[in-house]
Amino acid sequence: MQIKNGIHLAYCTNIHRGEGWNETFHGLNEYTLKVKEKVSQSDPFAIGLRLGYKAALELSETGSGNLDEFIKWLDHNNCYIFSINGFPYGQFHGSRVKEQVYSPDWTFDSRVEYTNLLFDILAKILPSGMSGSVSTLPGSFKEFIQDDIRQGNVIIENLARCGKHINDLIEKTGKDLHLGLEPEPLGWFENTPETLSFFKRFRNIHGDEFDNVIGVNYDTCHLAIEYENAKESLLLLKNNNIKISKIHLSSALKLKPNQQTVDSLKEYQDDVYLHQVIARLQNGDLIRFKDLPDAIENFLKGNCNDDEWRVHFHIPLHASPDSLFDDTRDHIKDTLSVLSSDPEMCKHLEMETYTWEVLPNSMQSNSVVDQLSLEYDWTLNSLRELKLF
């Protein structure tokens, strides 16, 4: 939906299963239209579309009629697409994802081809006069990088190939399109200082040629986990002329590690997603753990001298965990406050709580539709407080 100052808000459909197009389309009919009925019956309803590689191929397949049918469906249901989540390439629900969510990374041609395909699709379905974004991983996963110079240069050149494709589409269609690289814990660049270093390295090779089409997807969960201040981070990005392509509104799990909280935290372990943990020591230093079981094991060995843990587990925006845990919604509020004072900073907002299937029962609403509706309520109320809605 469009809020004030030409800003658009959606929820990301990566919360629903959908590896192929039929399954993706089923999710839109089964869940998204029900959310629209609860949230925005009469006004145009924005969809933050997740398209994996298989779904993108099937949607765009010549002769299938799928894309034409989808465009008619959008029009008939008063819906529109302004953004596509292109981070997960393949399977994202129901089986082990973990670090494979980064595969293929930007060292592979297949990642370039997939992302270019997403832009081809977006250029065809994006409403006239509206900008369109695709979000993607921050180049790679740190663990995948064995030779930073060689692999880093490949990543940069592949991103430049994608940037050229975007520029060609802009020239051909006249539409405003841009790619957002999404820093997250243990990504090739995971925080604001590393993001600034990446863009400096990228510009040392390509100058400002792609400044308008390659920027950052700022995820409030990820940067909160890094113990960053939203106002400082966003100002640094702006002052370095780094485009904010999209903002993900998402909340992380926060806690004081002790025997009771760590025992209860085991309920948040799952075999599907990677739940990176960043622990802050009492002296302020940060220690990173690849996954939640690693942090728990370290604690049980008696090695914990941590003041706080922040866990990459997206929890519903409207509901804090039980009294043992806290959340990082303050980072969302601070981000929206910055946006309210500078509405031109970013036009794309997307709620992204993809963890519905692995949430503890105590954190689940009656249904995924109910959860999404409550997240809209919380977000829209937060926007009202800042006079953005």
NUDRENDREN-892418 format. One record per residue (C-alpha): residue in one letter; z, y, x. Coordinates in steps of 0.2 Angstrom, whole numbers, padded with zeros to 4 digits, always signed. Example, Ala and Ser with C-alpha at 12.3 -4.5 7.8 and 13.67 -1.06 7.14 Angstrom:
<recs>
A+0039-0022+0062;S+0036-0005+0068;
</recs>
This chain:
<recs>
M+0000+0000+0000;Q-0003+0018+0005;I+0013+0028+0008;K+0013+0046+0013;N+0003+0054+0027;G-0011+0041+0026;I+0001+0027+0032;H-0002+0010+0026;L+0011-0004+0023;A+0009-0023+0021;Y+0017-0039+0025;C+0010-0051+0037;T+0003-0067+0029;N+0008-0077+0044;I+0023-0081+0034;H+0012-0093+0024;R+0004-0109+0030;G-0015-0107+0033;E-0024-0114+0048;G-0041-0116+0039;W-0049-0104+0027;N-0046-0114+0011;E-0027-0115+0015;T-0026-0097+0020;F-0035-0092+0004;H-0023-0103-0006;G-0008-0094+0001;L-0016-0077-0004;N-0018-0084-0022;E-0002-0093-0023;Y+0010-0081-0015;T+0002-0064-0011;L-0003-0060-0028;K+0014-0064-0035;V+0022-0052-0022;K+0009-0039-0028;E+0015-0042-0046;K+0033-0038-0041;V+0029-0024-0029;S+0014-0015-0034;Q+0006-0020-0051;S-0006-0005-0053;D-0008+0003-0035;P-0020-0005-0022;F-0010-0018-0012;A-0012-0019+0006;I-0013-0037+0015;G-0008-0039+0033;L-0020-0054+0035;R-0016-0068+0048;L-0032-0077+0052;G-0032-0092+0065;Y-0048-0096+0074;K-0052-0110+0062;A-0050-0099+0047;A-0059-0085+0055;L-0074-0097+0058;E-0074-0104+0041;L-0072-0087+0033;S-0087-0080+0042;E-0098-0095+0042;T-0116-0091+0038;G-0122-0098+0022;S-0104-0102+0016;G-0102-0087+0005;N-0084-0087+0009;L-0084-0069+0016;D-0093-0062+0001;E-0082-0071-0011;F-0067-0064-0002;I-0073-0046-0003;K-0075-0049-0022;W-0058-0056-0023;L-0050-0041-0014;D-0059-0029-0026;H-0055-0040-0042;N-0036-0040-0037;N-0035-0022-0031;C-0031-0028-0014;Y-0037-0022+0003;I-0035-0027+0022;F-0032-0014+0035;S-0025-0026+0049;I-0027-0044+0055;N-0014-0053+0065;G-0024-0061+0079;F-0009-0067+0090;P-0008-0085+0085;Y-0025-0094+0089;G-0021-0111+0081;Q-0007-0120+0072;F+0007-0109+0067;H+0018-0119+0055;G+0024-0137+0053;S+0023-0143+0071;R+0028-0138+0088;V+0022-0120+0092;K+0034-0114+0106;E+0025-0106+0121;Q+0008-0113+0115;V+0007-0098+0103;Y+0000-0089+0119;S-0014-0102+0121;P-0027-0098+0124;D-0022-0082+0133;W-0033-0068+0139;T-0039-0077+0154;F-0049-0088+0143;D-0066-0083+0135;S-0061-0092+0119;R-0048-0078+0117;V-0061-0065+0119;E-0073-0073+0107;Y-0059-0076+0094;T-0053-0058+0094;N-0071-0051+0093;L-0074-0062+0078;L-0059-0055+0070;F-0066-0037+0073;D-0082-0043+0066;I-0074-0049+0050;L-0062-0033+0049;A-0077-0021+0050;K-0085-0029+0035;I-0069-0030+0024;L-0061-0013+0029;P-0062+0000+0016;S-0072+0015+0020;G-0062+0030+0028;M-0048+0018+0034;S-0044+0013+0051;G-0042-0006+0055;S-0032-0015+0068;V-0030-0032+0076;S-0014-0037+0085;T-0014-0049+0099;L-0003-0056+0113;P+0002-0046+0129;G-0011-0054+0140;S-0002-0070+0143;F+0015-0078+0145;K+0024-0075+0161;E+0026-0094+0164;F+0007-0096+0163;I+0004-0083+0177;Q+0004-0091+0194;D-0007-0078+0203;D-0004-0061+0196;I-0018-0053+0205;R-0032-0065+0201;Q-0026-0069+0183;G-0021-0052+0180;N-0039-0045+0184;V-0047-0058+0173;I-0036-0053+0159;I-0040-0035+0162;E-0059-0039+0162;N-0058-0049+0146;L-0049-0035+0137;A-0062-0023+0143;R-0076-0035+0136;C-0066-0034+0119;G-0065-0016+0120;K-0083-0014+0123;H-0086-0025+0108;I-0075-0014+0097;N-0084+0002+0104;D-0101-0006+0099;L-0094-0010+0082;I-0088+0008+0080;E-0105+0015+0084;K-0114+0003+0073;T-0102+0004+0058;G-0094+0021+0060;K-0077+0013+0057;D-0061+0017+0066;L-0055+0000+0074;H-0042-0003+0088;L-0033-0018+0096;G-0014-0018+0098;L-0006-0028+0113;E+0011-0034+0107;P+0024-0035+0121;E+0038-0048+0118;P+0051-0056+0128;L+0044-0066+0142;G+0026-0060+0138;W+0016-0055+0153;F+0022-0038+0149;E+0037-0038+0138;N+0045-0021+0138;T+0040-0003+0139;P+0041-0001+0158;E+0030-0016+0160;T+0018-0010+0147;L+0016+0006+0156;S+0013-0003+0172;F+0000-0014+0164;F-0010+0001+0156;K-0009+0010+0173;R-0017-0005+0181;F-0030-0006+0167;R-0034+0012+0169;N-0036+0011+0188;I-0051+0000+0184;H-0058+0006+0168;G-0051+0024+0167;D-0049+0031+0149;E-0065+0022+0142;F-0054+0011+0130;D-0040+0023+0126;N-0045+0025+0108;V-0048+0006+0105;I-0034-0003+0115;G-0016+0001+0113;V+0001-0007+0108;N+0007-0016+0093;Y+0025-0010+0093;D+0036-0024+0087;T+0054-0018+0083;C+0062-0035+0085;H+0054-0038+0102;L+0059-0021+0109;A+0077-0022+0101;I+0079-0039+0110;E+0075-0029+0126;Y+0089-0017+0123;E+0077-0003+0122;N+0080+0014+0113;A+0066+0016+0100;K+0064+0035+0102;E+0064+0034+0121;S+0051+0020+0121;L+0039+0028+0108;L+0040+0044+0117;L+0036+0036+0134;L+0021+0027+0126;K+0015+0044+0118;N+0017+0054+0134;N+0007+0041+0143;N-0007+0042+0130;I-0005+0024+0125;K-0011+0022+0107;I+0001+0014+0094;S-0011+0003+0085;K+0002-0005+0073;I+0021-0006+0071;H+0029-0022+0066;L+0044-0020+0056;S+0055-0035+0061;S+0073-0038+0064;A+0081-0049+0077;L+0098-0059+0078;K+0112-0051+0088;L+0129-0058+0092;K+0144-0058+0104;P+0144-0075+0112;N+0160-0085+0110;Q+0163-0103+0105;Q+0162-0100+0086;T+0146-0090+0086;V+0137-0101+0098;D+0142-0116+0088;S+0135-0108+0072;L+0120-0102+0082;K+0114-0120+0083;E+0109-0119+0065;Y+0095-0107+0071;Q+0088-0120+0083;D+0071-0127+0078;D+0057-0137+0085;V+0043-0125+0080;Y+0045-0108+0087;L+0051-0101+0104;H+0067-0091+0102;Q+0069-0082+0118;V+0086-0075+0122;I+0091-0059+0132;A+0109-0059+0137;R+0117-0043+0142;L+0131-0045+0155;Q+0147-0035+0155;N+0140-0025+0170;G+0124-0021+0160;D+0112-0033+0169;L+0100-0043+0158;I+0097-0062+0159;R+0083-0070+0151;F+0082-0087+0143;K+0066-0095+0138;D+0073-0103+0122;L+0089-0104+0112;P+0094-0121+0118;D+0093-0115+0136;A+0106-0100+0132;I+0117-0112+0123;E+0117-0125+0137;N+0121-0111+0149;F+0136-0106+0138;L+0142-0124+0136;K+0142-0126+0155;G+0155-0111+0156;N+0142-0100+0165;C+0143-0086+0152;N+0150-0069+0156;D+0139-0061+0143;D+0144-0046+0132;E+0130-0048+0120;W+0115-0060+0115;R+0099-0054+0106;V+0088-0069+0100;H+0070-0069+0096;F+0072-0075+0078;H+0065-0064+0065;I+0077-0063+0051;P+0074-0055+0034;L+0074-0036+0034;H+0085-0035+0018;A+0099-0046+0023;S+0110-0047+0038;P+0117-0064+0044;D+0135-0069+0040;S+0150-0060+0047;L+0148-0070+0064;F+0131-0062+0068;D+0123-0045+0067;D+0105-0039+0067;T+0094-0025+0075;R+0089-0016+0059;D+0095+0000+0068;H+0080-0001+0079;I+0068-0001+0064;K+0077+0014+0056;D+0076+0023+0073;T+0057+0019+0074;L+0054+0025+0056;S+0063+0041+0060;V+0052+0044+0075;L+0037+0041+0063;S+0043+0053+0050;S+0044+0067+0063;D+0027+0062+0070;P+0017+0054+0056;E+0001+0054+0066;M+0008+0043+0079;C+0004+0027+0069;K-0004+0023+0052;H-0001+0005+0051;L+0016-0003+0046;E+0018-0022+0044;M+0033-0032+0039;E+0033-0048+0049;T+0046-0061+0045;Y+0036-0077+0048;T+0051-0088+0050;W+0054-0093+0031;E+0052-0111+0034;V+0065-0112+0048;L+0078-0100+0041;P+0095-0108+0038;N+0098-0111+0020;S+0110-0097+0019;M+0097-0084+0025;Q+0084-0090+0012;S+0081-0081-0005;N+0076-0092-0020;S+0058-0092-0014;V+0047-0084-0001;V+0040-0072-0015;D+0058-0067-0018;Q+0061-0064+0000;L+0046-0054+0002;S+0050-0043-0013;L+0067-0040-0006;E+0060-0035+0010;Y+0048-0023+0002;D+0063-0015-0007;W+0073-0013+0009;T+0058-0005+0018;L+0053+0006+0004;N+0071+0012+0002;S+0071+0016+0021;L+0055+0025+0020;R+0061+0035+0005;E+0076+0041+0015;L+0065+0048+0028;K+0053+0055+0014;L+0039+0044+0020;F+0037+0036+0002;
</recs>
